[in-house]
Amino acid sequence: MKIIREGDTVYHIYHMSNRGIVQEVYEVPVKHSSSNGSFTKMRRVKFLSDLDGKLYDMKIQDVVKDRT
């Protein structure tokens, strides 16, 4: 599980110039699945982009924490 908190700098893994500061980390309940087993909550992150100033809402697996 990724440790990303509010205030961390993250960037999108498919558009690495799109980086920004995390505003919110939250969980969304999952209602459908193609496999058997219990449902887990999907973690999402909202970050304010330095590139264009927009607020992006993405799955936490699609962002990477900046180590610098």
Secondary structure, DSSP 8 states (H G I E B T S, - for coil): -----TT-EEEETTEEEEEEEEEEEEEE-----SSSS----EEEEEEEETTT--EEEEEGGGEEE---
